[in-house]
Amino acid sequence: MVSRAELSSLETAIRELCDRVTNAADELIGTTEENVALDLYEVERSLRTAQRRISRAAGGLPTEQ
């Protein structure tokens, strides 16, 4: 059965991935590849949504004893 700890771990992994995607996008702003940055910012938004939903799902699980 999935636990809060497991979901917390997934949330952390998504947060770290989101940070990496954001950094990559930031590096492309102002270059000829700026369109790629815009796509990456869209990915960032999706990852942040996933992170919030996992957090909310974890809140629905019973606390571990």
N, CA, C and O atoms as CSV, one atom per row, in Angstrom:
chain,resi,resn,atom,element,x,y,z
A,1,MET,N,N,0.841,-1.177,0.000
A,1,MET,CA,C,0.000,0.000,0.000
A,1,MET,C,C,0.889,1.244,0.000
A,1,MET,O,O,1.924,1.283,0.665
A,2,VAL,N,N,0.476,2.235,-0.740
A,2,VAL,CA,C,1.242,3.472,-0.836
A,2,VAL,C,C,1.181,4.233,0.495
A,2,VAL,O,O,0.147,4.258,1.163
A,3,SER,N,N,2.291,4.843,0.860
A,3,SER,CA,C,2.354,5.560,2.132
A,3,SER,C,C,2.589,7.043,1.889
A,3,SER,O,O,2.949,7.462,0.789
A,4,ARG,N,N,2.378,7.830,2.942
A,4,ARG,CA,C,2.674,9.261,2.862
A,4,ARG,C,C,4.145,9.478,2.549
A,4,ARG,O,O,4.497,10.378,1.786
A,5,ALA,N,N,5.000,8.660,3.135
A,5,ALA,CA,C,6.440,8.797,2.913
A,5,ALA,C,C,6.788,8.586,1.441
A,5,ALA,O,O,7.612,9.308,0.879
A,6,GLU,N,N,6.160,7.602,0.829
A,6,GLU,CA,C,6.418,7.332,-0.587
A,6,GLU,C,C,5.952,8.507,-1.446
A,6,GLU,O,O,6.655,8.925,-2.366
A,7,LEU,N,N,4.773,9.033,-1.144
A,7,LEU,CA,C,4.264,10.177,-1.899
A,7,LEU,C,C,5.115,11.424,-1.657
A,7,LEU,O,O,5.314,12.232,-2.565
A,8,SER,N,N,5.607,11.574,-0.450
A,8,SER,CA,C,6.500,12.692,-0.149
A,8,SER,C,C,7.786,12.583,-0.964
A,8,SER,O,O,8.303,13.586,-1.455
A,9,SER,N,N,8.289,11.379,-1.102
A,9,SER,CA,C,9.484,11.156,-1.901
A,9,SER,C,C,9.234,11.512,-3.360
A,9,SER,O,O,10.078,12.137,-4.003
A,10,LEU,N,N,8.093,11.123,-3.878
A,10,LEU,CA,C,7.731,11.477,-5.253
A,10,LEU,C,C,7.602,12.984,-5.414
A,10,LEU,O,O,8.040,13.549,-6.416
A,11,GLU,N,N,7.007,13.624,-4.434
A,11,GLU,CA,C,6.847,15.076,-4.466
A,11,GLU,C,C,8.216,15.763,-4.512
A,11,GLU,O,O,8.409,16.721,-5.261
A,12,THR,N,N,9.143,15.280,-3.726
A,12,THR,CA,C,10.496,15.839,-3.722
A,12,THR,C,C,11.166,15.651,-5.075
A,12,THR,O,O,11.799,16.574,-5.588
A,13,ALA,N,N,11.033,14.471,-5.651
A,13,ALA,CA,C,11.634,14.203,-6.961
A,13,ALA,C,C,11.050,15.132,-8.025
A,13,ALA,O,O,11.781,15.647,-8.870
A,14,ILE,N,N,9.746,15.343,-7.984
A,14,ILE,CA,C,9.109,16.238,-8.951
A,14,ILE,C,C,9.589,17.670,-8.741
A,14,ILE,O,O,9.852,18.381,-9.711
A,15,ARG,N,N,9.708,18.100,-7.487
A,15,ARG,CA,C,10.192,19.454,-7.194
A,15,ARG,C,C,11.596,19.650,-7.758
A,15,ARG,O,O,11.885,20.677,-8.372
A,16,GLU,N,N,12.468,18.665,-7.550
A,16,GLU,CA,C,13.836,18.759,-8.056
A,16,GLU,C,C,13.862,18.784,-9.584
A,16,GLU,O,O,14.622,19.549,-10.179
A,17,LEU,N,N,13.047,17.963,-10.214
A,17,LEU,CA,C,12.952,17.951,-11.669
A,17,LEU,C,C,12.426,19.288,-12.177
A,17,LEU,O,O,12.918,19.819,-13.173
A,18,CYS,N,N,11.435,19.823,-11.495
A,18,CYS,CA,C,10.861,21.112,-11.868
A,18,CYS,C,C,11.933,22.203,-11.820
A,18,CYS,O,O,12.008,23.044,-12.716
A,19,ASP,N,N,12.747,22.187,-10.791
A,19,ASP,CA,C,13.836,23.169,-10.674
A,19,ASP,C,C,14.816,23.045,-11.839
A,19,ASP,O,O,15.276,24.052,-12.377
A,20,ARG,N,N,15.128,21.829,-12.222
A,20,ARG,CA,C,16.044,21.621,-13.344
A,20,ARG,C,C,15.441,22.114,-14.651
A,20,ARG,O,O,16.131,22.730,-15.464
A,21,VAL,N,N,14.158,21.844,-14.854
A,21,VAL,CA,C,13.478,22.306,-16.069
A,21,VAL,C,C,13.459,23.831,-16.110
A,21,VAL,O,O,13.714,24.428,-17.156
A,22,THR,N,N,13.160,24.458,-14.981
A,22,THR,CA,C,13.130,25.915,-14.909
A,22,THR,C,C,14.494,26.512,-15.218
A,22,THR,O,O,14.593,27.481,-15.971
A,23,ASN,N,N,15.539,25.943,-14.645
A,23,ASN,CA,C,16.893,26.432,-14.910
A,23,ASN,C,C,17.244,26.320,-16.392
A,23,ASN,O,O,17.851,27.228,-16.961
A,24,ALA,N,N,16.863,25.210,-17.010
A,24,ALA,CA,C,17.131,25.034,-18.435
A,24,ALA,C,C,16.380,26.078,-19.252
A,24,ALA,O,O,16.929,26.648,-20.195
A,25,ALA,N,N,15.131,26.326,-18.891
A,25,ALA,CA,C,14.337,27.321,-19.615
A,25,ALA,C,C,14.925,28.711,-19.443
A,25,ALA,O,O,15.019,29.476,-20.403
A,26,ASP,N,N,15.321,29.036,-18.221
A,26,ASP,CA,C,15.905,30.357,-17.954
A,26,ASP,C,C,17.142,30.611,-18.808
A,26,ASP,O,O,17.368,31.733,-19.261
A,27,GLU,N,N,17.935,29.578,-19.026
A,27,GLU,CA,C,19.146,29.723,-19.830
A,27,GLU,C,C,18.829,30.017,-21.296
A,27,GLU,O,O,19.652,30.595,-22.006
A,28,LEU,N,N,17.655,29.627,-21.743
A,28,LEU,CA,C,17.304,29.803,-23.157
A,28,LEU,C,C,16.603,31.125,-23.449
A,28,LEU,O,O,16.478,31.513,-24.610
A,29,ILE,N,N,16.151,31.810,-22.428
A,29,ILE,CA,C,15.478,33.095,-22.640
A,29,ILE,C,C,16.481,34.084,-23.236
A,29,ILE,O,O,17.610,34.213,-22.764
A,30,GLY,N,N,16.041,34.772,-24.277
A,30,GLY,CA,C,16.891,35.753,-24.937
A,30,GLY,C,C,17.794,35.166,-26.008
A,30,GLY,O,O,18.617,35.875,-26.588
A,31,THR,N,N,17.642,33.870,-26.273
A,31,THR,CA,C,18.435,33.231,-27.325
A,31,THR,C,C,17.526,32.912,-28.506
A,31,THR,O,O,16.320,33.155,-28.462
A,32,THR,N,N,18.114,32.372,-29.545
A,32,THR,CA,C,17.315,31.974,-30.710
A,32,THR,C,C,16.438,30.759,-30.395
A,32,THR,O,O,15.534,30.428,-31.162
A,33,GLU,N,N,16.708,30.098,-29.267
A,33,GLU,CA,C,15.904,28.936,-28.852
A,33,GLU,C,C,14.865,29.309,-27.806
A,33,GLU,O,O,14.427,28.452,-27.038
A,34,GLU,N,N,14.472,30.560,-27.765
A,34,GLU,CA,C,13.509,31.013,-26.755
A,34,GLU,C,C,12.185,30.253,-26.838
A,34,GLU,O,O,11.504,30.082,-25.827
A,35,ASN,N,N,11.814,29.794,-28.045
A,35,ASN,CA,C,10.576,29.011,-28.174
A,35,ASN,C,C,10.654,27.713,-27.375
A,35,ASN,O,O,9.639,27.232,-26.871
A,36,VAL,N,N,11.847,27.149,-27.258
A,36,VAL,CA,C,12.036,25.942,-26.446
A,36,VAL,C,C,11.831,26.291,-24.975
A,36,VAL,O,O,11.234,25.516,-24.227
A,37,ALA,N,N,12.321,27.449,-24.567
A,37,ALA,CA,C,12.138,27.897,-23.180
A,37,ALA,C,C,10.660,28.005,-22.847
A,37,ALA,O,O,10.235,27.611,-21.761
A,38,LEU,N,N,9.881,28.533,-23.769
A,38,LEU,CA,C,8.439,28.669,-23.519
A,38,LEU,C,C,7.792,27.304,-23.335
A,38,LEU,O,O,6.917,27.142,-22.484
A,39,ASP,N,N,8.211,26.330,-24.118
A,39,ASP,CA,C,7.703,24.965,-23.941
A,39,ASP,C,C,8.116,24.407,-22.582
A,39,ASP,O,O,7.326,23.748,-21.906
A,40,LEU,N,N,9.356,24.678,-22.189
A,40,LEU,CA,C,9.832,24.183,-20.894
A,40,LEU,C,C,9.079,24.832,-19.737
A,40,LEU,O,O,8.819,24.175,-18.729
A,41,TYR,N,N,8.729,26.100,-19.863
A,41,TYR,CA,C,7.934,26.744,-18.810
A,41,TYR,C,C,6.546,26.098,-18.707
A,41,TYR,O,O,5.974,26.019,-17.620
A,42,GLU,N,N,6.016,25.644,-19.825
A,42,GLU,CA,C,4.739,24.926,-19.799
A,42,GLU,C,C,4.902,23.593,-19.070
A,42,GLU,O,O,4.027,23.188,-18.304
A,43,VAL,N,N,6.018,22.919,-19.310
A,43,VAL,CA,C,6.316,21.674,-18.589
A,43,VAL,C,C,6.431,21.960,-17.100
A,43,VAL,O,O,5.927,21.197,-16.276
A,44,GLU,N,N,7.098,23.065,-16.754
A,44,GLU,CA,C,7.241,23.452,-15.350
A,44,GLU,C,C,5.876,23.603,-14.688
A,44,GLU,O,O,5.665,23.111,-13.580
A,45,ARG,N,N,4.961,24.273,-15.354
A,45,ARG,CA,C,3.617,24.451,-14.785
A,45,ARG,C,C,2.927,23.104,-14.559
A,45,ARG,O,O,2.271,22.896,-13.538
A,46,SER,N,N,3.083,22.206,-15.509
A,46,SER,CA,C,2.479,20.874,-15.351
A,46,SER,C,C,3.096,20.114,-14.181
A,46,SER,O,O,2.390,19.445,-13.426
A,47,LEU,N,N,4.405,20.218,-14.035
A,47,LEU,CA,C,5.071,19.546,-12.912
A,47,LEU,C,C,4.634,20.129,-11.576
A,47,LEU,O,O,4.440,19.390,-10.611
A,48,ARG,N,N,4.477,21.445,-11.511
A,48,ARG,CA,C,4.027,22.065,-10.254
A,48,ARG,C,C,2.603,21.622,-9.921
A,48,ARG,O,O,2.269,21.423,-8.753
A,49,THR,N,N,1.771,21.468,-10.942
A,49,THR,CA,C,0.422,20.958,-10.720
A,49,THR,C,C,0.477,19.534,-10.191
A,49,THR,O,O,-0.254,19.182,-9.264
A,50,ALA,N,N,1.338,18.717,-10.776
A,50,ALA,CA,C,1.494,17.330,-10.313
A,50,ALA,C,C,1.982,17.296,-8.872
A,50,ALA,O,O,1.521,16.484,-8.070
A,51,GLN,N,N,2.907,18.172,-8.552
A,51,GLN,CA,C,3.435,18.234,-7.184
A,51,GLN,C,C,2.330,18.574,-6.187
A,51,GLN,O,O,2.234,17.951,-5.130
A,52,ARG,N,N,1.506,19.547,-6.516
A,52,ARG,CA,C,0.399,19.926,-5.622
A,52,ARG,C,C,-0.604,18.788,-5.473
A,52,ARG,O,O,-1.117,18.553,-4.379
A,53,ARG,N,N,-0.884,18.087,-6.556
A,53,ARG,CA,C,-1.868,17.004,-6.489
A,53,ARG,C,C,-1.350,15.829,-5.684
A,53,ARG,O,O,-2.113,15.189,-4.962
A,54,ILE,N,N,-0.067,15.537,-5.798
A,54,ILE,CA,C,0.506,14.465,-4.978
A,54,ILE,C,C,0.450,14.858,-3.507
A,54,ILE,O,O,0.137,14.030,-2.652
A,55,SER,N,N,0.751,16.108,-3.214
A,55,SER,CA,C,0.683,16.585,-1.831
A,55,SER,C,C,-0.732,16.449,-1.288
A,55,SER,O,O,-0.932,16.007,-0.156
A,56,ARG,N,N,-1.703,16.828,-2.093
A,56,ARG,CA,C,-3.099,16.715,-1.674
A,56,ARG,C,C,-3.487,15.255,-1.479
A,56,ARG,O,O,-4.199,14.918,-0.534
A,57,ALA,N,N,-3.016,14.387,-2.377
A,57,ALA,CA,C,-3.307,12.951,-2.242
A,57,ALA,C,C,-2.695,12.399,-0.959
A,57,ALA,O,O,-3.323,11.605,-0.258
A,58,ALA,N,N,-1.483,12.816,-0.657
A,58,ALA,CA,C,-0.831,12.349,0.568
A,58,ALA,C,C,-1.627,12.769,1.795
A,58,ALA,O,O,-1.695,12.027,2.775
A,59,GLY,N,N,-2.220,13.939,1.748
A,59,GLY,CA,C,-3.022,14.416,2.866
A,59,GLY,C,C,-4.271,13.580,3.087
A,59,GLY,O,O,-4.855,13.608,4.170
A,60,GLY,N,N,-4.680,12.845,2.078
A,60,GLY,CA,C,-5.853,11.986,2.202
A,60,GLY,C,C,-5.559,10.617,2.774
A,60,GLY,O,O,-6.477,9.842,3.045
A,61,LEU,N,N,-4.285,10.314,2.958
A,61,LEU,CA,C,-3.915,9.013,3.521
A,61,LEU,C,C,-3.859,9.104,5.046
A,61,LEU,O,O,-3.593,10.173,5.595
A,62,PRO,N,N,-4.107,7.991,5.727
A,62,PRO,CA,C,-3.991,8.015,7.194
A,62,PRO,C,C,-2.556,8.233,7.618
A,62,PRO,O,O,-1.623,7.835,6.920
A,63,THR,N,N,-2.385,8.863,8.759
A,63,THR,CA,C,-1.026,9.066,9.275
A,63,THR,C,C,-0.459,7.731,9.729
A,63,THR,O,O,-1.178,6.842,10.186
A,64,GLU,N,N,0.841,7.625,9.588
A,64,GLU,CA,C,1.518,6.365,9.944
A,64,GLU,C,C,1.852,6.378,11.428
A,64,GLU,O,O,2.233,7.410,11.982
A,65,GLN,N,N,1.709,5.254,12.047
A,65,GLN,CA,C,1.967,5.127,13.480
A,65,GLN,C,C,3.293,4.496,13.711
A,65,GLN,O,O,3.692,4.302,14.859
